[in-house]
Amino acid sequence: MPTFLIGYDVEHLDPEVTRPFLRRAAELHREYGVPATLFVLGQTLERNVDALGQFVDDPLFDIQQHTYSHMPLKTLVQRNSRGTELILGGSLDRTREEVSRTSELLEEHLGVRCTGLTGPYTYYRGLADRPDILQVLDECGIEFLRTYGRNEHDWQPVPLEVQPFWYSLQGFPGLLEYGVTGWADCLLREELGWDDHDGYLSELRRNLDLIEERDLVWSYLQHDWASLRGDPGMTLTETLLREVRDRGIEAMRYIDHYERAAAQR
């Protein structure tokens, strides 16, 4: 069955960006009945505890984490039309601190037990080549990830044929990698031009067509700030959610999909 998973990286440090996004996202997802997951930066959580509290008991939403300060978990060598850039990852000790601190904040402020994480920037092959990082995440209670979000150039898009997989080969059969397939919203809109709404929606529709044709899971990433940029009413997001609903595509929170996948193993 074609499945749509949308996760928002809630990472902006200005509450004047985060709060309008959260209000509008809540309205749209409730209107169209499409579930979503919020992957929240620890620093952003500290500034928006009350605004995030409304999502805790809403069955359409799930709250997970995006590290504390947006530190990359591993190094990228990003190559695109603008050149090549080295983005250094953090140490294992720093990774443990970033993840454990954010999980503690979610528990303290929202009563949420965190089991999911989006890796800042995302990476080629996710963490398949870094069992040492997987060990740290496993010890921090993480059960599912979105870290495979780059192609061989540490850029995008990632083919939708990259489907969720377990890190069994690395020794962590209970850790499920979802990846981020296609383009993340901000990179696609920057590539097309932020005002090219039609081009952006065309790409999203192509992805919906593909998952319907091939019964794939589409793990899609949007950001709080990018969802609002040049589109304060989030009409692009609304169009996407309406299409998912009208096509009858299965939409789930990541936590629910993970629990189903784990039960089916």
Secondary structure, DSSP 4 states (H G I P E B T S, - for coil): --EEEEEEEE--S-HHHHHHHHHHHHHHHHHHT--EEEEE-HHHHHH-HHHHHTTTT-TTEEEEE--SS---SS-EEEEETTEEEEEPPPPHHHHHHHHHHHHHHHHHHH-PPP-EEEEEEEEETTTTT-HHHHHHHHHTT--EEEEEEE-TTS-SPBPTT---EEETTTTEEEEEE----B--HHHHHHHH-TT-HHHHHHHHHHHHHHHHHHT-EEEEEEEHHHHHTT-TT-HHHHHHHHHHHHHT-EE--HHHHHHHHHHH-
